Amino acid sequence: MVNTTIKTTKSQEIFAAAQNLMPGGVSSPVRAFKSVGGQPIVFDRVKDAYIWDVDGNQYIDYVGTWGPAICGHAHPEVIAALHEALEKGTSFGAPSVLENVLAEMVIDAVPSIEMVRFVNSGTEACMAVLRLMRAFTNREKIIKFEGCYHGHADMFLVKAGSGVATLGLPDSPGVPKSATMNTLTAPYNDLEAVKALFAENPNQIAGVILEPVVGNAGFITPDAGFLEGLREITREHGALLVFDEVMTGFRIAYGGAQEKFGVTPDLTTLGKVIGGGLPVGAYGGRRDIMSMIAPAGPVYQAGTLSGNPLAMTAGIKTLELLQRPGTYDYLDQITQKLADGLLEIAQATGHPACGGHISAMFGLFFTSGPVHNYEDAKKSDMAKFGRFHRGMLERGVYLAPSQFEAGFTCLAHTQADIDQTLAVAKEVMSSL
Ligand SMILES: Cc1ncc(COP(=O)(O)O)c(C=O)c1O
């Protein structure tokens, strides 16, 4: 059912109206398709691994609302749990047992987490963890990596990958120099650069934060020894190691990258999957560090809707579904078939390409690679990616509208979906 002439009249009308109402017509920049060209499609509904747009076109979805939909969209058990929770009210602003349940699940799953605080987004989690890093160490500088995204807080908008890179902005107007002057950056996978920063800033660096597998500069994996090396260097300098697992948490393994690679950071940020499609973020880690958070300790951080019963419910049910036997084997198997298939097709059709996958996260760059960091990722042929993206979209496959985003699979993708995606990719790459 390959459809090359999709009708998108309603999408165009709605998006045109949206542009008068909201900056760029969207609530988050990358959704506007700026880096791939053409108009975004406007969604009507989502179910399992599929999206339907307002003109009635159906797509196989590899964005999964940017990560949360790992069990498939609108999973019947998540929806049923939400219906039940809804009857009890939408927000408490007070303790609920649901928070205990999700907290225990997160603590059991993620090696570094002994205590957790729930917030409403990944951005919030990263902002809060930064304050905590600084408070615990009594130091102000931090190291982040070029191309890693940790939400849109001022202190992190330096070489921040994804949306920022997509728009070609070095960082953002409105971010004062004073907010970023303590943010040091190094190329991803470069331990020597990290060592040099520690040497140049003795006893001043609170810690190192990173995406343990990068998803915001395209899909980039850590070289052998990189995560271990960071663990050693931070320990040696009395600094903290923070894994931003907003994207990788519960996605590349149930216990995230730290389980997958066997490296335990001091603190971890989470988001996306733990909210099962509702707004949740979290940060957690060693008990001695987390005990500094108010009201247990002096580091202030709060939230009206934090620990919201609907969000907790969706998170709990999503994690329960992920605990069922075979889930990560299935995710790995279909994603490997997809990632390998895309590379084989690129090779067969004469396009230099590289990429790969870990569990339910994958990527493809239009450069022969290898891609170890953001500078390497930028060698990808963006114009070609734009044409590839449009060709796939027009034939019913929805990929992230940026070369600098990882792709996501989910439990609802069938073998037939993967086969169809590869058949479409072959057709598109043959005509690029
Ligand atoms: C690694 C990482 N950290 C933080 C964030 C920010 O999360 P949110 O968009 O929920 O604020 C994202 C979002 O994509 C992310 O991928």
The ligand as an ORCA input file, in Angstrom:
! r2SCAN-3c Opt
* xyz 0 1
  C      18.706     13.423     26.684
  C      17.616     14.427     26.919
  N      17.638     15.184     28.017
  C      16.686     16.087     28.278
  C      15.638     16.288     27.420
  C      14.581     17.303     27.737
  O      13.393     16.645     28.035
  P      11.980     17.394     27.847
  O      11.779     17.590     26.392
  O      11.003     16.432     28.474
  O      12.064     18.667     28.602
  C      15.572     15.531     26.244
  C      14.482     15.734     25.279
  O      14.486     15.294     24.178
  C      16.582     14.578     25.991
  O      16.568     13.824     24.877
*
